[in-house]
């Protein structure tokens, strides 16, 4: 087997999309986007990328998108989500990673980082390991035996560049069965959203501003650095038809009439608490209707869809309209739309990897798990280190940088 650069980007991407190991981060589209977003990325600055093919004769057996760049003088290579290969084939995976080590040696980098999207073991929805005999820890051991340093099976937010945990909804079944797997709370909120005529549509580039506006509400709450307009517009340019915007809106005129009827019914029922909640809902709708709003966006997101997968990349909602849970409407519509395009796996994307209510990031799990997903744990991050001294220096400097960044973010949040 030998490595050759694949000349045709379209052919390279088509191989990835049709593979069982498909991921948008393995495509040249992602490489182009990362280069465009070079100034906004703090992991390392991308100078170029390689689209490598692993060939037996003229037969392509796998691919790897290799990002090449530096961070404060540290030169490295990175393969996000690992090479696109059949990881169940031991001979193939060992040969591919040996070839990647040689590729890194020839470029004299300090280290090569990979984080393959290989499931470690099966879990139930609460994160407990299912004793069904399934395990891919052999892949971890193979990489370690080849000289790769494993970051370990730790907490998701432990400084890794990509999250090891995600929650994926199987939407291969009829939608009635998919919705039957939602929690009772999600079913109630979706019914309420329908009663108040929340609808979702596919957006265009003109709707990026809506995403930014809703994002700023979360920025003020959490204090993180907001993404720019180019962040999303470049995404649409690079991913083309695979980048999809969804916008969830509320018809205020219809909602106001519905809220008025609901308030009258609750008031006459004698349930003071329910009546007060209905009154607050009516007043909220009236306050925005009085400002001249008619059809108002209350949730927005940008997703990536290719092959059997849909990734919920970014989504935000209007805080004051959270009583309608507009994200539920957005997700339901996105699932239905993705299903029409042949998607099987609806990836809600990363979370902390724990279902413990004491976890500071528990809210992500709490919300996402109510859509009836599978709890996915991957094997994580590996480094092929060519200069252990420089690798240790890189990790120390990166730790210090992130500490300073968090302090600055914390100050911004307190403003």
Buried (B, 14 or more C-beta within 10 A) or exposed (E): BEBEEBEEBEEBBEBBBEBEBBBBBBBBBBBBBBBBBEEEBEBBBBEEBBBBBBBEEEEBBBBBBBBBBBBEEBBBBBBBBBBBBBBEEEEBBBBBBEBBBEBBEEBEBBBBBBBBBBBBBBBEBEBEBEEEEEEBEEBBEBBEEBBBBBBEBEBBBEEBEBBBBBBBBBBBBEEEEBBEBBEEEBBEBBEBBEBBBBBBBEBEEEBBEBBBEBBEBBBEEEBEEEBBEBBBBBBBBBBEEBBBBBBBBBBBBBBBBBBBEBBEEBBEEEEEEBBEBBBEBBEBBBEBBEEEBEEBBBBBBBBBBBBBBBBBBBBBBBEEBEEBBBBBBBBBBBBBBBBEBEBBBBBBBBBBBBBEEEBEBBEBBEBBBBBBBBBBBBBBBBBBBBBEEBBEBBBEBBEEEEEEEEEEBEEEEEE
